[in-house]
Amino acid sequence: MTNQALLNRSLQSVWHPCTQMKQHEQFPLIPIKKGDGVWLYDADGKRYLDAVSSWWVNLFGHNNPRIKDAIKQQLDNLEHVMLAGFTHEPVIELSEKLSKLTGLGHAFYASDGASATEIALKMSFHYWRNSGKNSKTKFISLQNSYHGETLGALGVTDVAIFKDTYAPLLMQSVQMPSPDFRLAEVGESTEAFALRCAEKLEQYVSEHHHEIAAFIVEPLVQCAAGMGMYHPIYLNKVREICTKYDVHLIADEIAVGFGRTGTMFACEQADITADYICLSKGITGGYLPLSAVLITDKIYQAFYDDSTAKGFLHSHSYTGNPLACSAALATLAIFETDQIIQENREKSALIQARMQVLTDLPIRHIRHQGMIFAFDVMTQNALFARQCYQAATKRGLLLRPIGSTVYWMPPYTITETEIDFMAEATLAAVKSSV
């Protein structure tokens, strides 16, 4: 079936996410037929380099044989069983591996990142209730933070286009100054700015800790804020503050976990352990929906009681799905056998070097963190993001600018030749859209 035929059927039946559907009258959908490595192929055979890992989920390329085979093997045994009253080997093994990697205890599962955020928020609130500190019901997050679009997650999100419409429905939270280095004063170092933001955080927490349940933070990179990056010393100070004032620290590693920032988890670069860590996106290599929240043993024990009401009575139908867990186990196995973190460091240096072709553009804040690369375009074109996306797809490249920020977050399997193509196609797309 041709692109046009699939496009017409989709517009008649599918409400696409994060989209003003009327815009597709002028900006057509791209019907994808298959994927292979870093490439996506449409129904007419044209290919697109997936420079954004299909919304940051794909780690080891499309059609990866090891992940695919793991799912096939699991499918021959067990596709799904409810996790209430039952268990199975893939979820047990995955929980054990995640515990070892994070230094945390039990894992609670869901299917997407926003649900992981909901779980962590509810669990923190309930922990304090079980502990007899009923006044600790409030949450704080960073300015420009993004933690998902369900109602609880939106309550701690600070991106106006997602949040403002639903403001009357949302719980109220307070946002702390973001340590994103682009917000620093002229001449102020990234470390000094991060410390200044941490001081403001402590000022607030010291006055309100009796009512604060948790501080939720995206470690090192605020992705939806236009890849806002900051110094890891901020996380060190956050951990100290949360410990000092008895406030939970929730690390939202949904977008930045599994090697994206140069270490398996971003919190490792500050050598801290959060009270909760939220994981999703890359956890299955981009194959199946899965998310997990890992927590400290102390938090787990607060729910371990004869009273049913003190238990964490939260559930999803597909919690701990065996197929998704098998994909996650295959993903972790690739990290274990292929020295991915070290290889990514070498590949990151190569991509940074290739970014130099962009320096003649009207851009600023060229930056990277591990396998995340970004720059901000100085443009007066209000339609820059949309037009840059279109210009890139015409050249066989999938970009999805965030406002005036252009970023790359490619699969780790990208080759040197493909990196060259990504850089040159980005250069042309930005030039034509400024």
C-alpha positions in Angstrom: 0.0 0.0 0.0 1.3 3.5 -0.9 2.2 6.3 1.4 -0.9 8.3 0.3 -3.3 5.4 0.9 -2.0 4.8 4.4 -1.9 8.5 5.1 -5.6 8.9 4.2 -6.6 5.9 6.3 -4.7 7.2 9.3 -6.2 10.7 9.2 -9.7 9.1 9.1 -9.1 6.9 12.1 -6.1 7.8 14.3 -5.8 10.8 16.6 -2.0 11.2 16.7 -0.3 12.3 20.0 1.1 15.7 20.7 -0.4 17.0 17.5 -2.8 19.6 16.2 -4.4 17.3 13.7 -5.5 20.2 11.4 -1.9 20.9 10.6 -1.7 17.6 8.7 -3.8 19.3 6.0 -0.5 21.0 5.1 2.1 18.8 6.7 1.4 15.2 5.8 2.1 12.2 8.0 4.9 9.8 7.0 3.6 6.2 7.0 6.5 4.0 8.2 6.6 0.4 6.9 9.7 -1.0 8.4 12.9 -0.2 10.4 16.5 -1.4 10.2 19.3 -0.1 12.3 19.1 3.7 12.5 16.8 3.9 9.4 13.0 4.0 9.1 11.5 3.2 5.7 8.2 4.6 4.4 5.7 2.7 2.3 7.2 4.1 -0.9 10.7 2.9 0.1 12.2 6.3 1.1 14.4 6.0 4.2 14.9 8.4 7.1 17.7 8.4 9.7 16.1 8.2 13.1 18.2 11.0 14.8 15.7 11.1 17.8 15.5 7.4 18.5 11.7 7.5 17.9 11.1 9.8 20.9 14.2 8.7 22.7 13.4 5.0 23.2 15.5 3.2 20.7 19.0 2.2 21.9 20.3 -0.4 19.6 18.6 0.2 16.3 15.4 -1.0 14.7 15.0 -4.7 14.0 17.7 -5.6 16.5 18.1 -9.4 16.2 19.0 -10.0 19.9 16.0 -8.1 21.3 13.7 -9.5 18.7 14.8 -13.1 19.4 14.3 -12.7 23.1 10.7 -11.6 22.6 10.1 -14.5 20.2 11.4 -17.0 22.7 9.3 -15.6 25.5 6.3 -15.6 23.2 6.6 -19.4 22.9 6.2 -19.7 26.7 4.1 -17.0 28.2 2.7 -13.8 26.7 1.2 -12.3 29.9 -0.1 -13.1 33.3 -1.4 -10.7 35.9 1.3 -9.8 38.5 -1.2 -9.7 41.4 -1.0 -13.1 43.1 1.4 -14.4 40.4 4.9 -13.9 39.3 7.2 -15.1 36.5 10.9 -15.5 35.8 11.4 -12.5 33.4 10.1 -10.0 35.9 12.1 -11.5 38.8 15.3 -11.5 36.8 14.7 -8.0 35.5 14.0 -6.7 39.0 17.2 -8.3 40.3 19.3 -6.8 37.6 17.7 -3.3 38.0 18.3 -3.4 41.8 21.9 -4.3 41.3 22.4 -1.5 38.7 20.6 1.2 40.8 21.5 0.2 44.3 17.8 0.3 45.2 15.4 -2.5 46.3 12.0 -3.6 44.9 10.8 -2.6 41.5 7.1 -1.6 40.8 6.1 -1.8 37.1 3.9 0.0 34.7 3.8 0.6 31.0 5.0 4.2 30.4 7.0 7.0 31.9 4.1 9.2 33.0 2.7 6.2 34.9 6.1 5.7 36.6 5.9 9.3 37.8 2.4 8.8 39.1 3.6 5.7 41.0 6.5 7.6 42.6 4.3 10.5 43.6 1.6 8.4 45.1 4.1 6.1 46.8 5.9 9.1 48.4 2.6 10.6 49.7 1.5 7.2 51.0 4.8 6.6 52.7 4.5 9.7 54.8 0.9 8.9 55.6 2.0 5.4 56.8 4.8 7.0 58.8 2.4 9.3 60.6 3.5 12.5 58.9 0.2 13.4 57.3 1.3 17.0 56.6 3.9 16.0 54.0 1.6 16.1 51.0 3.3 18.6 48.7 5.8 18.2 45.8 8.5 20.4 44.3 10.2 20.2 40.9 12.4 22.3 38.7 11.3 25.2 36.5 10.8 24.0 33.0 10.5 20.4 34.2 8.7 17.7 32.3 7.5 14.5 34.0 4.6 13.3 31.8 1.1 14.3 30.8 -1.2 12.4 33.0 -2.8 14.6 35.7 -0.5 13.7 38.5 2.6 14.0 36.3 1.4 17.3 34.9 1.1 18.6 38.4 4.9 18.5 38.7 5.5 19.5 35.0 6.3 23.1 34.2 5.9 23.2 30.4 3.1 25.7 29.7 1.8 24.2 26.4 1.2 20.9 28.1 0.0 22.2 31.4 -2.0 25.4 31.2 -5.2 24.0 29.6 -5.6 21.5 32.4 -4.5 23.8 35.3 -7.9 23.7 37.1 -7.6 19.9 37.3 -4.1 19.7 38.7 -2.6 19.5 42.1 -0.4 22.5 42.9 3.3 22.1 43.2 6.2 24.6 43.5 9.0 25.0 41.0 12.6 25.6 42.0 15.1 27.5 39.9 16.5 25.4 37.1 20.3 24.9 37.0 20.2 24.7 33.2 23.5 26.5 32.4 21.8 28.6 29.6 20.1 30.6 32.4 23.4 31.5 34.1 24.6 35.1 34.4 27.3 36.2 31.9 30.6 35.0 33.1 29.1 32.6 35.7 30.5 29.1 35.5 28.1 26.1 35.2 29.2 24.9 38.6 28.7 28.2 40.3 25.3 28.6 38.8 24.3 25.1 39.9 25.4 25.9 43.4 23.5 29.1 43.4 20.3 27.3 42.4 20.9 24.7 45.1 21.1 27.4 47.7 17.7 28.7 46.6 16.4 25.2 46.8 17.6 24.8 50.4 16.1 28.2 51.4 12.7 27.0 50.3 13.0 23.4 51.7 14.3 24.6 55.1 11.1 26.7 55.5 8.6 24.2 54.1 10.0 20.7 54.6 7.3 19.8 57.1 4.8 19.8 54.2 7.0 18.5 51.3 6.8 14.9 50.4 9.3 14.8 47.6 11.5 16.7 45.2 11.3 15.2 41.6 14.2 16.0 39.3 15.4 15.1 35.8 19.1 14.3 36.4 21.6 16.3 34.3 19.4 17.0 31.3 15.9 18.6 31.2 15.0 17.1 27.8 11.6 18.7 27.1 13.0 22.1 28.2 15.1 22.0 25.0 17.9 19.7 26.3 18.7 21.9 29.3 21.9 20.6 30.8 23.5 21.3 34.2 26.5 20.5 36.4 26.3 17.3 38.4 27.2 19.1 41.6 23.6 20.2 41.7 22.5 16.6 42.3 25.1 16.2 45.1 23.6 19.3 46.8 20.0 18.1 46.2 20.8 14.7 47.8 22.3 16.5 50.9 19.3 18.8 51.2 16.7 16.1 50.8 18.5 14.0 53.4 19.0 16.9 55.8 15.3 17.9 55.8 13.7 14.5 55.4 12.3 15.0 51.9 12.2 12.2 49.3 14.3 12.5 46.2 12.7 11.1 43.0 15.1 10.8 40.1 13.2 10.9 36.8 15.6 9.0 34.6 12.9 8.1 32.1 14.6 9.9 29.2 18.2 10.0 30.5 18.7 6.5 31.8 20.4 3.5 30.1 23.5 5.3 28.9 22.1 8.4 27.4 24.2 10.8 29.5 27.4 8.8 29.3 26.8 6.6 32.3 24.2 3.9 32.8 22.2 6.3 34.9 22.7 10.0 35.1 22.8 10.0 39.0 26.0 8.0 38.8 27.8 11.2 37.7 27.1 12.7 41.0 27.6 9.4 42.9 24.3 9.6 44.6 21.4 7.3 45.1 17.8 8.7 45.0 15.0 7.4 47.1 13.0 6.5 43.9 14.2 6.1 40.4 11.7 6.2 37.5 12.7 4.3 34.4 11.1 3.8 31.0 11.9 4.6 27.3 15.2 2.8 26.6 14.5 0.1 29.2 13.3 -2.3 26.4 15.5 -0.9 23.7 12.5 0.8 22.2 10.6 -2.5 21.5 7.7 -2.7 24.0 6.0 -0.4 26.6 7.5 -0.8 30.0 8.3 1.4 33.0 9.6 0.7 36.5 10.0 2.6 39.8 12.7 1.3 42.1 12.7 2.4 45.7 14.7 2.1 48.9 14.1 -0.8 51.3 13.1 1.7 54.0 10.2 3.0 51.8 9.2 -0.6 51.0 9.1 -1.6 54.6 6.7 1.3 55.4 4.0 -0.5 53.3 4.8 -4.0 54.7 2.0 -4.4 57.2 -1.0 -6.6 58.3 -3.3 -3.8 57.2 -4.4 -3.9 53.6 -5.0 -0.1 53.6 -1.3 0.4 54.3 -0.3 -1.5 51.2 0.3 0.2 47.9 -2.9 -0.5 46.1 -2.0 0.6 42.7 -2.2 -1.5 39.6 -2.0 -1.7 35.8 -3.4 -4.6 33.7 -0.1 -5.2 32.0 2.2 -4.6 35.0 5.4 -6.6 34.5 4.4 -8.0 31.2 6.7 -11.0 30.4 7.3 -10.0 26.7 8.3 -6.5 27.7 10.5 -7.8 30.5 12.2 -10.2 28.1 13.0 -7.2 25.8 14.4 -5.3 28.8 16.6 -8.3 29.7 17.9 -8.6 26.2 18.7 -4.8 26.3 20.6 -5.1 29.5 22.5 -8.1 28.1 23.8 -6.0 25.2 25.1 -3.5 27.8 26.8 -6.3 29.7 28.5 -8.0 26.7 29.3 -5.2 24.2 31.0 -2.5 26.4 28.3 0.0 25.2 29.2 2.7 27.7 32.8 2.9 26.6 31.9 2.6 22.9 29.4 5.5 23.4 32.1 7.7 24.8 34.2 7.2 21.7 31.2 7.7 19.5 30.2 10.8 21.4 33.6 12.4 20.8 33.2 11.6 17.1 29.7 13.3 16.9 31.0 16.3 18.8 33.7 16.7 16.1 31.2 16.4 13.3 29.1 19.1 15.0 31.7 21.6 13.9 30.1 21.8 10.5 27.3 23.6 12.2 29.3 26.5 13.6 28.7 28.8 10.7 25.0 28.8 11.4 23.3 31.4 13.6 23.4 29.2 16.7 24.6 29.2 20.3 25.0 26.9 23.3 26.3 23.9 21.3 26.3 21.2 24.0 26.3 17.6 24.7 25.9 15.1 27.5 26.9 11.6 26.7 24.9 10.6 23.6 22.6 13.7 23.7 23.6 16.7 21.5 21.9 20.0 21.1 22.2 23.6 20.0 19.9 26.6 20.0 19.1 28.4 16.7 18.8 32.2 16.8 15.8 32.8 14.5 12.8 35.0 14.2 10.9 32.4 12.3 7.9 31.4 14.5 7.5 28.3 12.4 11.1 27.2 12.6 10.5 23.9 14.4 7.9 22.7 11.9 9.8 23.9 8.9 13.1 22.4 10.1 11.3 19.1 10.7 9.9 19.1 7.1 13.2 20.2 5.6 15.0 17.4 7.3 12.5 14.7 6.3 12.8 15.8 2.7 16.5 15.1 3.1 15.9 11.7 4.7 16.5 12.7 8.3 14.1 12.6 11.3 14.6 15.6 13.5 12.0 16.9 15.9 13.2 20.4 17.1 11.9 21.6 20.5 11.1 25.3 19.8 14.4 26.7 18.5 16.5 23.9 19.9 17.7 21.2 17.5 19.0 18.0 19.0 20.3 14.6 18.2 19.6 11.6 20.3 20.4 8.8 17.9 20.5 5.0 18.5 23.9 3.8 19.8 24.4 1.7 16.7 24.9 4.8 14.4 28.0 4.5 12.2 30.6 7.1 11.2 29.1 7.4 7.7 25.6 7.8 9.2 26.9 10.5 11.6 28.3 12.4 8.6 24.9 12.2 6.9 23.1 13.3 10.1 25.4 16.4 10.4 25.2 17.4 6.8 21.4 16.9 6.5 20.9 18.9 9.7 23.1 21.7 8.4 21.0 21.9 5.2 17.7 21.7 7.1 18.5 24.4 9.6 19.9 26.7 6.8 16.7 26.4 4.9 14.5 27.1 7.9 16.1 30.0 9.7 
